[in-house]
């Protein structure tokens, strides 16, 4: 792995941790303070973390100057598959099988971390890596 890819991966990990904190804090607040079922708490927390993670990773990790609406549509396509699968399965595990909601959410977050990095790196930002001002400045040094 090149130094640039290692740096990119470390940034993605750190931003994903911050998004994970937002997701678990949101999930905890909603789970504790509302009568909502698992899936509503999970889905709301997931949307908040996705918006945070997309914004930071686009600017700092992948340093993309690509079309924001196109990139967001690609991320939306990923979540159009990921979200229903993990929401339905997570709700089944938490509500029907009695699994701890935090365990289910943690497993979903781990699955999301691995698959989203690969998807973002190669599909969403693959052709626009290092094209924003940060990426251009780094490349000119």
N, C-alpha and C positions, 0 to 999 in steps of 0.2 A: 504494500500500500504506500502510495506517495505521501509526502509530508502534507501536501494540499488536501488530499482526501482524508488523512488522519485528522487534520485540523477541522475539516468540514464535519466529520463524524463526531468529534468532541463537541463542537458547537451544537449540533443537532441533539446530542445527549443532554447537554445543559439546558437548552431551550425546552426540550421535552420534559425534563424534570420540572421546570417552572410551570409548564402547561399541566403536568400531572398534579402539582400542588394546587393549581386553580381548579382542576377537575375534582380532586378529592375534597377540597375545602367546600366547593359548591355542592357536591353530592352530600357531604356531611351536614351542611346547613339545611339543605332541602329535606334530607331524610329525617333530621332531628326536629325541624321547626314546622314541617308541613305534614298533613296526613296523606300525601301523595304516594302512589305505589312506586316500586323500584324503577320501572321503566321511565316514568316522568322525571324522576330525580336524575337518573343516569343520562337521559337524552339532553336535558337542560345543561347539566355539567359538561357533557361532551361538546356541545355547541360552543360554550364559552371557551373551553380549552383549545378547540380547533381554531377559532378566530385569533386567539393569542399566538398559538404556535405558527400558524400560517404567516402572520404579519412579521414575526421575528425571524423565522427561517428564510422567508423570501428575501428580506433585506440583508441579514447578516451571515447566514449559513451558505445559501446558494447564490447570494449577491446577484439577483436577477433583475434585469431591466425589462424583462418580457412583459407582455400585455397582462395586466392584473386581472381583468375579467376572464380572460382565457385560462389563466392559471387557476383562478377560483373555480371555474367550471370543471376543470380537471380534478381538483380536490373534491368538489361536490360529487363528481362521478365516483371517486373512490369511496366517499362516505355514503353514497346511494346504495352501495353494496355492503360496506362494513357496518353501517349503523343498524339497518334492519336485522342483519344476522346476529350482531352482538346484543341488540336490544331484546329480540325474541328469545335467543338462547339464554341471555342473562336473566331475563324475567322468569323463564322456566326454571333455571337453576335456583334463583333466589326465592321465588314464590311457591313453586311446586315441589322442588326437591329439598327446600329448607337450607340451601347453602347460604353462608354469610354474605350479605350484599357487598361488603367491603372486599371480600376475597374475590367475588365475581368481578367487581369493578377493577380490581388490581390485575386480574388475568386479562381482562379486556384491554387495559392500558398497556400491558406488555405486548400483547398481540398487535395492537395499534402502533406501538413504537417501532417494531421491526418492519411491519409491512408498509407503514407510511414512509419511513426513511427510503426504502427501496423505490417506492412509487414516486415520491417527490424527486429523488435524485435522478432517476432515469426517464420518467414520463413527464412530470410537471415542469421541472426546471432543467432537464437534460440538455436541451439545445440553447438555453439562455444562461448557463452557469457563468458567473463572474463577469456579467455584462453591465452591472450598475456602476455608479461612480466609485464605490468601495472596491469592486472587483477590478475595475480599470486601473485604479491607483495602485493596487497590489501588483497587478501584472506589469506595470511600467517601471517598477523598482528593480 
